[in-house]
């Protein structure tokens, strides 16, 4: 399984998440980030187990840390 984090939860980011989740086998979007944190929280709430972050830096930092455990 390929875990992916998407930075940007506007219309294009949401479309990327939808396509990755629905159309790409072996892929799972596990995190999203947006400067407007409410947008990331709203998107993450639509998908089971997805985490929301305020910045791409936070997403990358956390996901790297989790990946090393």
N, C-alpha and C positions, 0 to 999 in steps of 0.2 A: 504494500500500500504506500503510495506517495502522498505525504502530508504537505499541504500548501497553505501559505499565508498570503492574503491579498491586501495590498495597501491601497486605500481609496475606496470608499463605499458610495460614491455617486452612481449615476446611471450606468456608466461603463463598468465600474467595479462590481456592481450588483449583477450585471450581465455576465461578466467573467466568472463570478462565483456560481451563478446558475448553470452556465455551460460546463464548468469543471465538475460540478456536483452531479448534473443530470446526464451528461454526454460522454465523459471521459472515464473509461473503465480503469479501476485501480487507483483512482485519485480521490482524495478527501480534503476539502478545505477545512482546516482546523482553527484558523484565526483570521481576523480582519482588523484593520486599523483605519482611522480617519481622524483628521484634525478636529472635526466636529464629532466629538466622542459619542454624542447621542445617535448619530447616524450609524456608527460601528455597533453600538449596543442594539439598535433596532434590527440591523442585518443579522447579527449573531443570534438574536432571539428566534430567528426563523429557521435555524439549523441546529439540530441536536449536537451538543458538545463543542460548538464553536465558541472561541474566546474573542472578546473585543478589547482593542487597545486604542489609546488616544493618538499614538504616533507610530510610524513605521519603525523607528529606533527601538521603542519599547517592545514591539512585536518581535523584531529580530533578536534582541537581547534575551528575552524570555524563552523564545523557542530554541535558541542555541543552548541555553542553560538546561532546558528540559531534555533536549536531544542527547546530552552528555550523561544523563542519569542511567 
